[in-house]
């Protein structure tokens, strides 16, 4: 499973008892940040998921980022399923990694199953911790007389059984990240399988879900940020509120959405961490460029999905997505976003954009899929990885008017490719919803 990053940091090891624990260091900012990813992590392959790579790069832009795989996960030594380390033993992994990385005092960012471990470490070693950030986690997961927001023992048993059956599948990733696109689901499922086997993951979660570190909360005396997504059954927002209420001075931020991992929707978490640790929220760099925007859309996708059923439709959609991405790479297009059953991409040349659109339509036809595509060239705002501005809206409106199998373009695109050999058929003047004036549209011949 090769990494998508050519300058990936070196993986190093530190001994913890008889085991080796793998860690990496990325960036050289003034703040040390220990990122406790937990189950689902493999530090050699995390960046195979594009949004996780972008998340790491954002963190490394303002800190010295230290990542590691605790014992039983990823690139570190495995542990027997019948002898899962205790939370205290897992804190030894954190201490050893910080020593090996030369970090005398660090901020800790912990998610999900690593939250209780980080809470315990911060209470046990306050001299080593400068700040604590907790994401979608809890001090206790099971119900108790004084903790009614927890899950019942039967619910915990069912969750562990589900993990043992579904771990490492796109379906499991989808439940944990409902907004994710098919590429994220496919790559993250691979990452989960690289991190741990299903029964190993279930055994470790069974351990964490039955622990209680609430007694450590009053002992945390460092600045603390608690983040929790709003709509997630695995880690209800009530757990996050409890943490913030019981850690002195903690700030609580409720995030819209229901994704547990670092999807495009959750990249904002890096901005929250930057503001928390540095006092400044990163400015989103805004630039303006002339670019050609391509929208694609599957014709009759709702009807096809209903006719095929979820599993066959998902398989067909995955094949479609791979095909589109292959052609974008071939014609040097840049994927901007997905729209469920379509893509938004940009090109620095309108002729290549037209040829790419024809290639995508042809490839999709071999899959039995009909596409409509639309293109417009105009000035766009570049905001990080996204594009904005009226040119994007015009391209979307043009695509909505295309017939199946058609590459429909604005007059601007047609005028810019004079001399390219591409021929056009007039499609008349049209009003584009939300866009002033009348627009001449043309179908680009294949």
Residue, then its C-alpha position, 0 to 999 in steps of 0.5 A: x500500500x504505497x504512500x501518496x507522499x514522496x517526502x514522508x517522514x522517517x519511521x523510527x522505533x523506541x523500545x517499550x519493554x519487549x515491544x517496539x513502538x513506531x513514531x514519526x516527526x513532521x514539521x518544525x514549529x515552535x509547539x510540540x504536538x503529540x497526535x494520538x490517532x489510535x486504532x485505525x492508524x498506521x503511520x506508514x499509510x495514514x497519508x494514503x488518504x488525501x484528506x488525512x494527508x492534508x490534515x497532517x500538513x495543516x498541523x505541521x504548518x504550526x507545530x512539530x507534529x509527533x505521531x505514533x502507533x501504540x502497541x497493538x496497532x499499525x507499524x508497532x508490535x502487536x499484542x495478544x487479543x487475550x492480553x490487551x495492555x491497560x490504559x496505564x501501560x499504553x501511557x508508557x508508549x506515549x512517554x517513550x515516544x516523547x523521550x525518543x523525539x526529544x520533547x520535554x513538554x508537549x501538547x497532546x491531541x487525542x481522539x476516540x479510543x485514545x482519549x482516556x489514555x491521554x487523560x490519564x497521562x495528562x493527570x499523571x505527568x502534568x510536567x510533561x503536558x502543555x495543553x490537551x485537546x480531546x476529539x470525539x471521546x469520553x472519560x467513560x463510555x458505559x452507563x453508571x448510576x452517576x453517568x446516565x449518558x453512557x451505553x448499557x453493557x448490552x450495547x457495549x457487547x453489541x458494539x464490540x461484536x459489530x467491530x469484530x464483524x465489520x472492521x476494515x469494511x467500507x460499510x463500517x467506515x461509512x457509518x463512522x463517516x456519513x459524509x465521506x465519498x467513495x474514495x475515502x471509504x475505500x482507502x480508509x477501509x484499507x487503512x483500518x485493515x493495516x492497523x489491526x485485524x477485526x478481532x484485535x480491534x474488537x478486543x482493544x475497544x472492549x478494553x477501552x469501552x469498559x474503563x473509567x478515567x473520570x477520577x483523573x479529570x479534576x487533576x488536569x491543570x493544563x489548558x484543555x479543548x474538547x471537540x465533539x461532532x453533533x451527530x454521531x452515535x458512537x460518541x454522542x455529544x453529551x460525552x464531550x460536554x461532560x468532559x468540558x464540564x469536569x475539566x477545570x477551565x476547559x473550552x468546548x466546541x461542538x462541530x457540525x456533522x457526524x464524521x469521526x475521522x478526518x474527512x473534508x468536513x473535519x479539516x476545520x479541526x486543524x484550524x481549531x487546534x491552531x487557534x487553541x495552541x497558538x492563539x491565532x486561527x490560520x488565515x485561509x490564503x485567497x488567490x484568484x486564477x483563470x481556470x476551466x471548471x468541469x462538472x460531471x453528473x451521472x444521468x438517472x443515478x437515483x433510478x439506477x441505484x434503486x434498480x441495482x440495490x445498494x451493494x451493486x450501485x456502490x460497486x458501480x459508483x466506485x468503478x466510475x470514480x476510479x475511471x474519472x480520477x484516472x482520466x483527470x490524472x492523464x489530462x492533468x486535471x485537479x479534483x476539487x470535489x465530489x457531488x455524490x454521483x459526479x465530480x468537480x475538477x479544474x484545468x489550466x487549459x480548456x482544450x485539455x478539459x474538453x478532451x478529458x470530458x470526452x474521455x470520461x464519457x467514453x470510459x463511463x459508457x463502457x461501464x454502462x453509465x451515461x454522463x452529462x458534463x459542462x465546462x466554463x472558463x473564468x476567474x475563480x477564488x482559490x481557498x486552500x483546496x477549494x474553488x469559489x466564485x461565479x465561474x464555478x456556478x456557471x459551470x454547474x448551470x451549464x452541466x445541468x443543461x447538457x444532454x446525456x453523453x454531451x460535453x456542453x461548454x460556454x461561449x468563453x470556452x469555445x473562444x479560448x480553444x480556437x485553433x485547437x481543431x475542436x469543433x462545436x455545434x450551437x445549442x442556442x442562448x440560455x438563461x442560467x439560474x442565478x447568473x445575469x444575462x443570456x449565455x450562448x452554449x455549444x456542444x464540443x464534438x468528440 
